[in-house]
Amino acid sequence: MRNFNEFTITNAVMERLKDARDARMHQISAALVRHLHAFVREVEPTFAEWEAGIDFLTRTGHFCNDKRQEFILLSDTLGVSMLVDAINHRSAEAATETTVLGPFFVQHAPECALGADISGGMPGEPLLITGSVRGSDGQPLAGAVVDIWHSDSDGYYDVQQLDEIGDLAMRGRFRTDENGGVRCWSIRPAAYPIPHDGPVGRMLEAQGRHPWRPAHVHFMIAAPGHEKLVTHIFASGDRYLDSDVVFGVKDSLIGAFAEKPAGQAADGRVIRRPYCHLHHDFRLRPDPASAANPAEFASA
Amino acid sequence: MRNFNEFTITNAVMERLKDARDARMHQISAALVRHLHAFVREVEPTFAEWEAGIDFLTRTGHFCNDKRQEFILLSDTLGVSMLVDAINHRSAEAATETTVLGPFFVQHAPECALGADISGGMPGEPLLITGSVRGSDGQPLAGAVVDIWHSDSDGYYDVQQLDEIGDLAMRGRFRTDENGGVRCWSIRPAAYPIPHDGPVGRMLEAQGRHPWRPAHVHFMIAAPGHEKLVTHIFASGDRYLDSDVVFGVKDSLIGAFAEKPAGQAADGRVIRRPYCHLHHDFRLRPDPASAANPAEFASA
């Protein structure tokens, strides 16, 4: 097989895939080649544009390290992450809606007691987070593993400033009590631009887009017999709710960061300054196939 | 705009592109989003597969350095490079056909006198390379800049073994004489597998494909008023002519590496052992818009 031209090359590449390791590898490879070639045929890149594309991907790769995942940012900002999320959550179960994981999840966040302060001493308005975890049938799920993480009051995550703050902060792993309850103290997160000093930032600029996300708290919740829930709760009233750069906002995931006066808080703690309180009731989809051990399941 | 689902997300992302820097950026971004989403919709990746994709791109980026361009290998092995090449060479001019640049071109190869030995002392069967450079009207092009580069007799390029050999070898930049002639001595290159110890190698393995290219010599030829020619001449009889991993072979680019006895060679040099001789007549497409300075043009 030789002498390929723009009309014959796609089938030539497809033909080479006939001995792929398995049917799924064949399917994904063939679809990738077809769609990638269709993209090239549509835009007809010059050599300079092709080189710019190679360079963009290379710089994106070079920006990735253990604290920064530029390809996830790329997937998020092109709407691919939310599309994959939607495809994987088609069932109409009465369960909490999902959104992107984002690039700031950390596998082994500190295990914390219910009610703990996870702010790590970061400055900001105190925030009480409370929630309940139930199955889609409404039964409370005791012992569910709840990962909570969020930005500081300037919009930065701990992993973006580890050199300065020295340790993880504003994240923790909890286990729900016998009523499915979870609670902790932290500080109120701010809206923030996704890291935009790299190739994805330059892409957004060229596309005429801002890099902002509305303020939110991340939750990942795992319980035996249920699908792992990956979601956020967004701050109601945030100016970026309608233009989240990663397309992650759903109305059902908007929650009030309710302003409260100094005094005794909902968890019994007495607090001497005004604070805010975010509460959300989560419902997990049943998944009989999920692992029995929630800790194992949470870190899958 | 919120609450995107798998049916609405694509238009939502397109909508965000309305303030793109210019029409071309808008066109490329919109096409990228549409085709990328179509790919995702077709294969419906699980989260684990999406993560594997992110990881593949990240590892591919991390493999790129000043001696290795893994994303070009990816483009080459998926047939994208030859597709871009075909799209950019539609004219039916009587000109030499083109093929991929490949990842081993070096911007500033040593300037060499005509007839020079560029083997750098690498072991192998001596190879005399001769050629002529003409316009599509048949007129010889004097002073054209000709870059020549190829692998050693084990199939490795100089840049893959710089630590061992210490300097560039088997590459040089020449200027054609008043008859459009170019000539040099080197060693006969071998067929070789593209570098396959990285992510692209693992992809080829999973796709059930070998990583080999037929033996060839690269040529890049630039002359004022003409399109820069990027091509190879492949060794006739090579076992990989029909399965070049980057789909680059065209019949018109296959040349004889003619075996010659010891004695006086075509360039007048007396050689005491058998050698081989590769000759090719190149024709460049006219391009009135091309830069007047060939050196500048060659390194563009």
Interface residues (C-beta under 8 A of the other chain):
Chain A: M1 R2 N3 F4 N5 E6 I9 T10 A12 V13 R16 L17 K18 D19 A20 R21 M25 H26 Q27 I28 S29 A31 L32 V33 H35 L36 H37 A38 F39 V40 R41 E42 V43 E44 P45 T46 F47 E49 W50 I54 L57 T58 R59 T60 G61 H62 C64 Q69 F71 I72 S75 L78 G79 V80 S81 M82 L83 V84 A86 I87 N88 R90 M203 E205 A206 Q207 G208 R209 L241 D242 S243 D244 F247 V249 K250 D251
Chain B: M1 R2 N3 F4 N5 E6 I9 T10 A12 V13 R16 L17 K18 D19 A20 R21 M25 H26 Q27 I28 S29 A31 L32 V33 H35 L36 H37 A38 F39 V40 R41 E42 V43 E44 P45 T46 F47 E49 W50 I54 L57 T58 R59 T60 G61 H62 C64 Q69 F71 I72 S75 L78 G79 V80 S81 M82 L83 V84 A86 I87 N88 R90 M203 E205 A206 Q207 G208 R209 L241 D242 S243 D244 F247 V249 K250 D251
